[in-house]
Amino acid sequence: VQLQASGGGLVQAGGSLRLSCKHSRMILSTFWSTDWGWYRQAPGKQRELVAEDRSDGSRHYGDSVKGRFTISRDNAKKTVYLQMNSLKTDDTATYYCNARGPGINYWGEGTLVTVSS
């Protein structure tokens, strides 16, 4: 496994979760130059982009999560987070983190988020 993702679980609609993702051996300069993203895939659906934090400082979100989810990175911990607020049942999916940069394209195993009504 190249990336370690954690933080998924069961939460009621309206609740919050924070996902974390890191590559334990990535050096800091690589971390800085990497575009980090969170994707999700629900049963029977295609994988979709949830949020992206690019090395140029820009951030992008999927339309369905704008205003509710926030992606951020902690350079000291070499960790990327996805703060998910006001969760809806439609957010139920397996969430994957991705690190993409010069010569790298890493994926995590996925962490399951289940939102109950």
C-alpha positions in Angstrom: 0.0 0.0 0.0 1.5 3.3 -1.0 -0.8 5.6 0.8 -2.4 5.2 4.2 -5.9 6.6 4.5 -8.0 6.6 7.6 -10.9 8.2 9.3 -13.9 6.5 7.7 -16.8 5.1 9.6 -20.5 5.3 10.3 -22.1 8.7 10.9 -25.6 10.0 10.9 -26.7 12.5 8.3 -25.7 16.0 9.3 -22.6 14.7 11.1 -19.0 15.2 10.3 -15.9 13.1 9.7 -12.3 13.9 8.9 -10.3 11.6 6.6 -6.5 11.5 6.7 -4.0 10.4 4.1 -0.2 10.1 4.2 2.7 8.3 2.6 5.0 7.5 5.5 8.3 7.6 3.5 7.6 10.6 1.3 10.2 13.3 1.6 8.9 16.8 2.3 10.0 18.3 -1.1 8.0 15.6 -2.9 5.0 16.2 -0.6 5.1 19.9 -1.5 5.3 19.2 -5.3 2.5 16.7 -5.3 -1.1 17.2 -6.2 -3.3 15.5 -3.6 -6.8 14.4 -4.2 -9.7 12.6 -2.6 -12.0 10.5 -4.8 -15.0 8.4 -3.9 -16.8 5.5 -5.4 -20.3 4.4 -4.4 -21.6 0.9 -5.3 -22.6 0.7 -8.9 -21.2 4.2 -9.7 -18.0 5.5 -11.2 -15.2 6.9 -9.2 -15.5 10.7 -8.9 -13.3 13.5 -7.8 -14.3 14.9 -4.4 -11.6 17.4 -3.7 -8.1 18.3 -5.0 -5.3 20.3 -3.4 -2.7 21.1 -6.0 0.9 22.0 -5.5 0.2 25.4 -7.0 -2.0 26.2 -4.1 -5.3 25.9 -5.9 -8.1 23.7 -4.6 -11.0 22.2 -6.5 -14.2 20.5 -5.3 -16.8 18.4 -6.8 -20.1 20.2 -7.2 -21.9 17.9 -4.8 -19.5 18.7 -1.9 -18.8 22.4 -2.4 -19.4 24.3 0.8 -19.5 21.1 2.9 -16.1 19.5 2.4 -12.6 21.0 2.9 -9.3 19.6 1.7 -6.1 20.7 3.5 -2.6 19.6 4.0 -0.2 19.7 7.0 3.3 20.0 5.7 4.9 19.2 9.0 3.0 15.9 9.2 3.1 15.3 5.5 -0.6 14.5 5.8 -3.6 15.5 3.7 -7.1 15.8 5.3 -10.6 15.9 4.0 -13.0 17.5 6.5 -16.5 16.5 5.7 -19.4 18.4 7.3 -23.1 18.2 6.9 -22.9 14.7 5.6 -25.7 13.3 3.5 -26.7 9.7 2.8 -25.5 10.3 -0.8 -22.0 10.8 0.5 -21.9 7.1 1.4 -18.9 5.6 -0.6 -15.4 4.3 -0.3 -13.1 7.3 -0.3 -9.6 7.0 -1.9 -6.7 9.4 -1.6 -4.4 10.0 -4.6 -1.0 11.6 -4.8 0.1 12.7 -8.3 3.3 14.4 -9.3 6.4 14.0 -11.3 6.9 10.3 -11.7 4.4 9.3 -9.1 0.7 8.3 -9.0 -0.1 6.7 -5.7 -3.5 5.5 -4.5 -4.6 4.4 -1.0 -6.7 1.3 -0.3 -9.8 3.3 0.4 -11.7 4.1 3.6 -15.4 3.4 3.8 -17.8 6.2 4.8 -21.3 5.3 5.6 -23.9 8.0 6.3 -27.2 6.8 7.8 -30.5 8.6 7.7 
